[in-house]
Amino acid sequence: MIIQIILFIFAIAIVFLTAVKPKLSYYAMIFFASWYSLFIDVGLEINIHRFIIIAFLFFLPLCLFSKKNTIKIPPTFKYLIIFIFYALTITLIAQFYSPKSYIETFTRGEGRWIFQLIILLIYATPTLLPLLFLRKIEDIKTAATVFIGSTLILSIIGWIQSLAYYFYGIFLFPYPGKGLLGDEPKAILIDFFGKTFYRMHSLGGEPKYFATTLAAAIILLIISKIVYRKGFRFEYFLIGFFLISIFMSFSTSGIAIFIVGLGLLTSLAFFIKGLRFKFIFKSIFIISVILLISFTLLVISRVVSFEEVGSILLERTLERSPIESYDEATLKFLSNNPIYSLFGVGMGNIHLYARDYLPDWATTLPSYNAPFAPNSGYLIVGELGIFGLTLFLLAYLMPVWFNFKYVRYISDYNFRCTILTINFFAIFILISYLLRESLVIFVYIILGLLYFLNQEIRVILKRQVEKPNLRLYPNALKK
């Protein structure tokens, strides 16, 4: 009863904040975007950032028609509208020939496609919010600072959890398997060679979600440093702290996403003139030292041996079965049905088709929930086809391309650096999302910031047309 009362008061506070201070509410959405453990299950998981977005949906019509909030949509926004229209159309058409669902619950069975469309609408809403409520470039820096601060708090909570378990055997903030109102909270442990380790997850949901958030924060810190002359304060400490937290989560997904981001930044350092790539190599050196010290301390304390560390890494990476993630079943279905590969089976329906390609032991598992491929690239192709994936990539990459194309005409140094930082981070978020579905909310948050930058660039270009004597800077990275 106490939890219900707290949730009710918190919901009232969010609605009031959204109505009175929408910009502050927007920052709150970013702050709680990674707090996946704080959710209630009503057939659809409603966590804090989704609830804030739903509150925005109620007030959005009032904001659009308010004289105080004037919104100008950049031309690149049309690609997102086309993608959403296609997703809606193909999903509605698919309902006429989809197999009967085997899932017991309506929201995850027969009505799953309805709730998937609702989620798409919820996620698409943040793309409009910066155009409505952000007024200057410094607002983007504030949003980035809020995200880093949120990740830092999550990490601190995660360390408190781990220390409470290792020293006192107490499970603080166990993961709520069925939401805050459910009755099955659980501590996420992992056993290796007769030893039990606590998988740090904080309030960030499952360890893989928590770890990918940490990886994204590290990459943002590195990008801001190599683009700006001054990045975030204490960036070396934050990078080290977040990295150790990733390893404490025992999440190969987080490690993989981090390595992908580091590889992307290293590639940019070689191909884009002017980036301060020395910081990247400094970061790699610091990361290597942290890993070496961590493994050495584990061996010295006789927690594990070097052989056990190697076996753990092998077991968590190369020896993991791809079947457990349903990726292989999705690929088999698509390869045997080329028409579906082109146009998809509709949102929320891929599990109905891919189930026939699962091994016998896996088909008995999902009696109350619908499995799906956690690789978002496979998931988008399965549900919306290659055509749908192409539209999605156009919707995401066209504003990125627009920013890259016109950044050289921006004379303000901070504005240029902000554009490049968001663009590089957007590319990383896109690649990470296509590999793992855990960063989905950040895809649309970043997309909203890209649209905001598109519109700001258009305003500046218009001024330059009106004042042709305005000096242009051909080199976007030279002040």
C-alpha positions as CSV (number, residue, x, y, z in Angstrom):
1,M,0.0,0.0,0.0
2,I,2.9,2.4,0.8
3,I,4.4,1.8,-2.7
4,Q,1.0,2.6,-4.3
5,I,0.7,5.8,-2.4
6,I,4.3,6.9,-3.3
7,L,3.7,6.1,-7.0
8,F,0.4,8.0,-7.0
9,I,2.0,11.1,-5.4
10,F,5.0,10.8,-7.8
11,A,2.6,10.6,-10.8
12,I,0.7,13.7,-9.7
13,A,4.0,15.5,-9.3
14,I,5.1,14.6,-12.8
15,V,1.8,15.7,-14.4
16,F,2.0,19.0,-12.5
17,L,5.6,19.5,-13.5
18,T,4.9,18.8,-17.2
19,A,2.0,21.3,-17.2
20,V,3.9,24.1,-15.3
21,K,7.6,23.5,-16.3
22,P,7.7,21.4,-19.5
23,K,11.4,22.1,-20.1
24,L,12.3,20.9,-16.6
25,S,10.0,17.9,-17.2
26,Y,12.0,17.2,-20.5
27,Y,15.2,17.1,-18.5
28,A,13.5,14.8,-16.0
29,M,12.7,12.4,-18.9
30,I,16.4,12.3,-19.9
31,F,17.4,11.8,-16.3
32,F,15.1,8.8,-15.8
33,A,15.6,7.4,-19.3
34,S,18.0,4.7,-17.9
35,W,16.1,3.9,-14.7
36,Y,14.5,0.8,-16.1
37,S,13.9,-0.9,-12.7
38,L,11.3,1.7,-11.7
39,F,8.3,0.5,-13.6
40,I,4.9,-0.9,-13.1
41,D,3.4,-3.7,-15.3
42,V,-0.1,-3.0,-16.6
43,G,0.3,-5.3,-19.6
44,L,2.6,-2.6,-20.9
45,E,5.7,-1.7,-18.9
46,I,5.3,1.9,-17.7
47,N,8.6,3.3,-16.3
48,I,9.2,6.9,-15.3
49,H,10.4,8.2,-18.7
50,R,7.5,6.6,-20.4
51,F,5.1,8.1,-17.9
52,I,6.6,11.5,-18.5
53,I,6.2,11.1,-22.2
54,I,2.5,10.1,-21.7
55,A,2.0,13.2,-19.6
56,F,3.5,15.2,-22.5
57,L,1.1,13.6,-24.9
58,F,-1.8,15.0,-22.9
59,F,-0.4,18.5,-22.9
60,L,1.2,18.4,-26.4
61,P,-1.9,19.7,-28.2
62,L,-2.1,22.7,-25.8
63,C,1.5,23.4,-26.3
64,L,1.2,23.2,-30.1
65,F,-1.6,25.8,-30.2
66,S,-0.2,28.0,-27.5
67,K,1.1,31.4,-28.5
68,K,4.1,31.0,-26.1
69,N,5.3,27.9,-27.9
70,T,5.9,28.3,-31.6
71,I,7.2,25.2,-33.3
72,K,9.0,25.1,-36.7
73,I,9.5,21.6,-38.1
74,P,12.7,21.1,-40.2
75,P,12.3,19.4,-43.6
76,T,14.2,16.3,-42.4
77,F,11.3,15.6,-40.1
78,K,9.2,14.3,-43.0
79,Y,11.3,11.1,-43.1
80,L,10.3,10.2,-39.6
81,I,6.6,10.7,-40.5
82,I,7.0,8.5,-43.6
83,F,8.6,5.7,-41.4
84,I,5.8,5.9,-38.8
85,F,3.2,5.9,-41.5
86,Y,4.7,2.8,-43.1
87,A,5.0,1.0,-39.7
88,L,1.3,1.8,-39.0
89,T,0.2,0.7,-42.5
90,I,2.1,-2.6,-42.7
91,T,1.1,-3.5,-39.1
92,L,-2.6,-3.0,-39.8
93,I,-2.4,-5.0,-43.0
94,A,-0.6,-7.8,-41.3
95,Q,-3.4,-8.4,-38.9
96,F,-5.5,-9.9,-41.7
97,Y,-3.2,-12.9,-42.2
98,S,-1.1,-13.2,-39.0
99,P,-1.1,-16.6,-37.2
100,K,-3.1,-16.9,-34.0
101,S,-1.1,-15.9,-31.0
102,Y,-0.1,-18.6,-28.5
103,I,0.6,-16.1,-25.7
104,E,-1.9,-16.2,-22.8
105,T,-2.1,-12.4,-22.0
106,F,-3.9,-10.1,-24.4
107,T,-1.4,-7.3,-24.2
108,R,1.5,-9.6,-25.1
109,G,-0.6,-11.9,-27.3
110,E,-3.6,-11.0,-29.5
111,G,-3.2,-7.3,-28.7
112,R,0.5,-7.0,-28.8
113,W,0.6,-5.2,-32.1
114,I,-1.7,-2.5,-30.6
115,F,0.6,-1.9,-27.7
116,Q,3.7,-1.9,-30.0
117,L,2.1,0.9,-32.0
118,I,1.4,2.8,-28.8
119,I,5.0,2.4,-27.7
120,L,6.1,3.7,-31.1
121,L,4.0,6.8,-30.6
122,I,5.4,7.2,-27.1
123,Y,9.0,7.0,-28.3
124,A,8.4,9.3,-31.3
125,T,7.1,12.1,-29.0
126,P,10.6,13.2,-27.7
127,T,11.5,14.1,-31.3
128,L,9.1,17.1,-31.0
129,L,9.9,18.2,-27.5
130,P,13.3,20.0,-28.2
131,L,11.6,21.9,-31.0
132,L,9.0,23.1,-28.6
133,F,10.9,23.8,-25.4
134,L,14.6,24.3,-26.1
135,R,15.6,27.8,-26.9
136,K,19.4,27.9,-27.1
137,I,22.4,25.6,-27.7
138,E,23.3,25.6,-24.0
139,D,20.1,23.6,-23.4
140,I,21.7,20.7,-25.2
141,K,24.7,20.9,-23.0
142,T,22.4,20.9,-20.0
143,A,20.6,17.7,-21.4
144,A,24.0,16.0,-21.8
145,T,25.0,17.0,-18.2
146,V,21.7,15.6,-16.9
147,F,22.4,12.3,-18.6
148,I,25.9,12.0,-17.2
149,G,24.7,13.0,-13.7
150,S,22.0,10.4,-13.9
151,T,24.5,7.7,-14.9
152,L,26.8,8.7,-12.1
153,I,24.0,8.4,-9.5
154,L,23.0,5.0,-11.0
155,S,26.6,3.8,-10.6
156,I,26.8,5.0,-7.0
157,I,23.6,3.1,-6.2
158,G,25.1,0.1,-8.0
159,W,28.2,0.1,-5.8
160,I,26.1,0.5,-2.7
161,Q,24.2,-2.6,-3.8
162,S,27.4,-4.6,-4.5
163,L,29.1,-3.6,-1.2
164,A,25.9,-4.4,0.8
165,Y,25.9,-7.9,-0.7
166,Y,29.6,-8.7,-0.4
167,F,30.0,-7.4,3.2
168,Y,26.6,-8.1,4.7
169,G,24.8,-10.5,2.3
170,I,22.0,-8.0,1.8
171,F,20.1,-7.5,-1.5
172,L,19.4,-3.8,-1.8
173,F,16.9,-2.7,-4.5
174,P,16.5,-6.2,-6.1
175,Y,15.4,-6.2,-9.7
176,P,11.5,-6.1,-9.8
177,G,10.8,-8.9,-12.3
178,K,7.2,-8.0,-12.6
179,G,7.4,-4.3,-11.7
180,L,7.2,-2.4,-8.5
181,L,3.7,-3.7,-7.8
182,G,4.7,-7.3,-8.5
183,D,5.7,-9.9,-6.0
184,E,8.8,-11.4,-7.6
185,P,11.8,-9.1,-6.9
186,K,15.1,-10.9,-7.5
187,A,18.8,-10.4,-6.9
188,I,20.8,-11.0,-10.1
189,L,23.7,-13.3,-9.3
190,I,26.1,-15.2,-11.4
191,D,28.1,-18.4,-10.5
192,F,31.6,-19.1,-11.7
193,F,33.8,-22.0,-10.4
194,G,31.9,-22.3,-7.2
195,K,31.9,-18.6,-6.5
196,T,28.9,-16.4,-6.5
197,F,29.2,-12.8,-7.8
198,Y,26.6,-10.1,-7.6
199,R,25.8,-8.6,-11.0
200,M,25.7,-4.8,-10.5
201,H,22.5,-3.4,-12.0
202,S,21.6,-0.5,-9.7
203,L,18.1,0.8,-10.7
204,G,19.0,0.5,-14.3
205,G,17.0,-2.7,-15.0
206,E,18.8,-5.9,-16.1
207,P,22.6,-5.7,-16.0
208,K,22.8,-5.5,-19.8
209,Y,20.6,-2.3,-19.8
210,F,22.6,-0.8,-17.0
211,A,25.9,-1.6,-18.7
212,T,25.0,-0.2,-22.1
213,T,23.9,3.0,-20.4
214,L,27.4,3.2,-18.8
215,A,29.0,2.5,-22.1
216,A,27.0,5.3,-23.8
217,A,28.0,7.7,-21.0
218,I,31.7,6.9,-21.5
219,I,31.5,7.4,-25.2
220,L,29.7,10.8,-24.7
221,L,32.5,11.9,-22.3
222,I,35.2,10.9,-24.8
223,I,33.4,12.6,-27.8
224,S,32.9,15.9,-25.8
225,K,36.6,15.9,-24.9
226,I,37.9,15.3,-28.5
227,V,35.5,17.9,-30.0
228,Y,35.5,20.6,-27.3
229,R,38.7,22.1,-25.8
230,K,37.1,21.5,-22.5
231,G,34.9,18.5,-21.9
232,F,33.1,17.5,-18.7
233,R,34.8,18.0,-15.4
234,F,36.5,15.0,-13.9
235,E,36.1,13.1,-17.2
236,Y,39.0,10.7,-16.5
237,F,37.5,9.7,-13.1
238,L,34.1,9.3,-14.6
239,I,35.4,7.2,-17.5
240,G,37.3,4.9,-15.1
241,F,34.4,4.7,-12.6
242,F,31.8,3.9,-15.3
243,L,34.1,1.3,-16.9
244,I,34.7,-0.6,-13.7
245,S,31.0,-0.5,-13.1
246,I,30.5,-2.1,-16.5
247,F,32.7,-5.0,-15.5
248,M,31.0,-5.3,-12.2
249,S,27.7,-5.9,-14.1
250,F,29.3,-9.0,-15.9
251,S,27.5,-7.8,-19.0
252,T,29.1,-8.8,-22.3
253,S,26.5,-6.5,-24.1
254,G,27.8,-3.5,-22.2
255,I,31.5,-4.4,-23.0
256,A,30.7,-5.0,-26.6
257,I,28.8,-1.7,-27.0
258,F,31.7,0.1,-25.3
259,I,34.3,-1.5,-27.7
260,V,32.2,-0.7,-30.7
261,G,32.0,3.0,-29.6
262,L,35.7,3.1,-28.9
263,G,36.4,1.6,-32.4
264,L,34.1,4.1,-34.0
265,L,35.9,7.1,-32.3
266,T,39.3,5.7,-33.2
267,S,38.2,5.5,-36.9
268,L,36.9,9.1,-36.7
269,A,40.3,10.2,-35.3
270,F,42.1,8.9,-38.4
271,F,39.6,10.1,-41.0
272,I,38.5,13.5,-39.7
273,K,41.2,16.2,-39.5
274,G,41.2,18.4,-36.4
275,L,39.8,16.0,-33.8
276,R,41.9,15.7,-30.6
277,F,42.5,12.0,-31.1
278,K,45.3,12.0,-28.5
279,F,42.6,11.9,-25.8
280,I,41.2,8.7,-27.4
281,F,44.6,7.0,-27.0
282,K,45.0,8.3,-23.5
283,S,41.5,6.9,-22.7
284,I,42.5,3.5,-24.2
285,F,45.7,3.5,-22.1
286,I,43.9,4.4,-18.9
287,I,41.2,1.7,-19.6
288,S,44.0,-0.9,-20.2
289,V,45.6,0.1,-16.9
290,I,42.3,-0.2,-15.1
291,L,41.6,-3.6,-16.5
292,L,45.1,-4.8,-15.7
293,I,45.0,-3.6,-12.1
294,S,41.5,-5.0,-11.6
295,F,42.4,-8.5,-12.9
296,T,45.7,-8.4,-10.9
297,L,43.9,-7.6,-7.7
298,L,41.4,-10.4,-8.3
299,V,44.3,-12.9,-8.8
300,I,46.3,-11.6,-5.8
301,S,43.3,-11.9,-3.5
302,R,42.7,-15.4,-4.9
303,V,39.2,-14.6,-5.9
304,V,39.9,-16.1,-9.4
305,S,42.9,-17.2,-11.3
306,F,44.0,-16.0,-14.8
307,E,42.8,-19.3,-16.2
308,E,39.4,-18.7,-14.6
309,V,39.2,-15.2,-16.0
310,G,39.9,-16.5,-19.5
311,S,37.3,-19.2,-19.1
312,I,34.7,-16.7,-17.8
313,L,35.3,-14.4,-20.8
314,L,35.1,-17.3,-23.2
315,E,31.9,-18.6,-21.7
316,R,30.3,-15.1,-21.7
317,T,31.2,-14.4,-25.3
318,L,32.2,-17.0,-27.9
319,E,30.6,-20.0,-26.2
320,R,27.2,-18.4,-25.7
321,S,24.4,-19.9,-27.8
322,P,22.8,-17.5,-30.2
323,I,19.5,-19.4,-29.9
324,E,18.8,-18.0,-26.5
325,S,18.4,-14.5,-27.9
326,Y,16.0,-15.6,-30.7
327,D,18.2,-13.9,-33.3
328,E,18.9,-17.1,-35.2
329,A,15.3,-18.1,-35.4
330,T,14.4,-14.7,-36.8
331,L,17.1,-15.0,-39.4
332,K,16.0,-18.5,-40.4
333,F,12.4,-17.3,-40.9
334,L,13.5,-14.3,-43.0
335,S,15.8,-16.3,-45.2
336,N,13.0,-18.8,-45.9
337,N,10.5,-16.1,-46.6
338,P,12.0,-13.4,-48.9
339,I,8.7,-11.4,-49.2
340,Y,8.5,-11.0,-45.4
341,S,12.2,-10.0,-45.5
342,L,11.3,-7.1,-47.8
343,F,8.1,-5.8,-46.2
344,G,8.0,-7.3,-42.7
345,V,5.2,-9.0,-40.7
346,G,4.0,-6.0,-38.8
347,M,5.0,-4.7,-35.4
348,G,4.7,-7.1,-32.5
349,N,4.2,-10.2,-34.7
350,I,7.7,-11.6,-35.5
351,H,7.6,-14.1,-32.6
352,L,4.5,-15.7,-34.1
353,Y,6.5,-16.6,-37.2
354,A,10.0,-17.2,-35.8
355,R,8.7,-19.6,-33.1
356,D,8.5,-22.4,-35.7
357,Y,12.3,-22.1,-36.1
358,L,13.2,-22.4,-32.4
359,P,14.5,-25.7,-30.9
360,D,12.0,-27.8,-29.0
361,W,13.2,-26.7,-25.6
362,A,12.7,-23.0,-26.4
363,T,9.1,-23.3,-27.7
364,T,7.9,-24.2,-24.2
365,L,9.4,-21.2,-22.4
366,P,7.2,-18.2,-23.4
367,S,3.8,-19.1,-22.1
368,Y,3.0,-15.6,-20.7
369,N,5.4,-13.4,-22.6
370,A,6.4,-12.8,-26.2
371,P,10.1,-13.4,-27.0
372,F,11.9,-11.2,-29.6
373,A,15.3,-10.8,-31.1
374,P,17.2,-8.4,-28.9
375,N,19.3,-7.4,-31.9
376,S,17.2,-4.4,-33.1
377,G,18.5,-4.7,-36.7
378,Y,17.0,-8.2,-36.9
379,L,13.9,-7.1,-35.1
380,I,13.2,-4.1,-37.4
381,V,13.8,-6.3,-40.5
382,G,11.6,-9.0,-39.1
383,E,8.7,-6.7,-38.2
384,L,9.0,-4.0,-40.9
385,G,11.2,-5.6,-43.5
386,I,14.3,-4.3,-45.3
387,F,12.1,-1.5,-46.7
388,G,11.1,-0.5,-43.2
389,L,14.7,-0.6,-42.0
390,T,15.7,1.7,-44.9
391,L,13.0,4.2,-44.0
392,F,14.2,4.1,-40.4
393,L,17.8,4.7,-41.4
394,L,16.7,7.6,-43.6
395,A,14.7,9.2,-40.8
396,Y,17.7,9.0,-38.5
397,L,20.6,9.7,-40.9
398,M,19.1,12.6,-42.9
399,P,19.3,15.1,-40.0
400,V,22.8,13.8,-39.3
401,W,23.8,14.4,-42.9
402,F,22.2,17.9,-42.9
403,N,24.2,18.9,-39.8
404,F,27.5,17.6,-41.4
405,K,26.8,19.4,-44.6
406,Y,26.2,22.8,-43.2
407,V,28.3,22.9,-40.0
408,R,31.1,24.6,-41.9
409,Y,28.9,27.6,-42.3
410,I,28.5,28.1,-38.6
411,S,30.9,30.8,-37.2
412,D,30.1,30.2,-33.5
413,Y,32.7,27.8,-32.0
414,N,30.5,26.4,-29.3
415,F,27.6,25.8,-31.8
416,R,29.9,23.9,-34.2
417,C,31.3,21.8,-31.4
418,T,27.8,21.0,-30.1
419,I,26.7,19.9,-33.6
420,L,29.7,17.6,-34.1
421,T,29.3,16.1,-30.6
422,I,25.6,15.3,-31.1
423,N,26.3,14.0,-34.6
424,F,29.1,11.6,-33.5
425,F,27.1,10.5,-30.5
426,A,24.0,10.0,-32.7
427,I,26.0,7.6,-35.0
428,F,27.2,5.7,-32.0
429,I,23.7,5.4,-30.5
430,L,22.4,4.2,-33.9
431,I,25.0,1.5,-34.2
432,S,24.5,0.4,-30.6
433,Y,20.7,0.3,-31.0
434,L,20.9,-1.9,-34.1
435,L,23.1,-4.3,-32.2
436,R,21.1,-4.3,-28.9
437,E,17.6,-2.9,-28.2
438,S,18.5,-1.5,-24.8
439,L,19.1,2.1,-26.0
440,V,15.9,2.6,-27.9
441,I,14.7,5.7,-25.9
442,F,18.0,7.4,-26.6
443,V,17.5,6.9,-30.3
444,Y,14.5,9.2,-30.3
445,I,15.9,11.6,-27.7
446,I,19.0,12.2,-29.9
447,L,16.8,12.4,-33.0
448,G,14.8,15.2,-31.3
449,L,18.1,17.0,-30.6
450,L,19.2,16.5,-34.2
451,Y,16.0,18.1,-35.5
452,F,16.5,21.0,-33.1
453,L,20.0,21.5,-34.5
454,N,18.7,21.3,-38.1
455,Q,16.2,24.1,-37.4
456,E,18.8,26.3,-35.7
457,I,21.2,25.8,-38.7
458,R,18.4,26.8,-41.0
459,V,17.8,30.0,-39.0
460,I,21.5,30.9,-39.3
461,L,21.6,30.1,-43.0
462,K,18.6,32.4,-43.5
463,R,20.4,35.2,-41.7
464,Q,23.5,34.7,-43.9
465,V,21.3,35.1,-47.0
466,E,19.9,38.3,-45.6
467,K,23.4,39.5,-44.6
468,P,25.8,38.2,-47.3
469,N,28.8,40.0,-45.8
470,L,28.8,37.7,-42.8
471,R,32.1,35.9,-42.6
472,L,31.9,32.2,-43.1
473,Y,34.3,29.6,-41.6
474,P,35.1,26.9,-44.1
475,N,36.9,24.8,-41.5
476,A,34.3,23.7,-38.9
477,L,36.9,22.7,-36.4
478,K,39.1,25.8,-36.4
479,K,38.1,28.6,-34.2
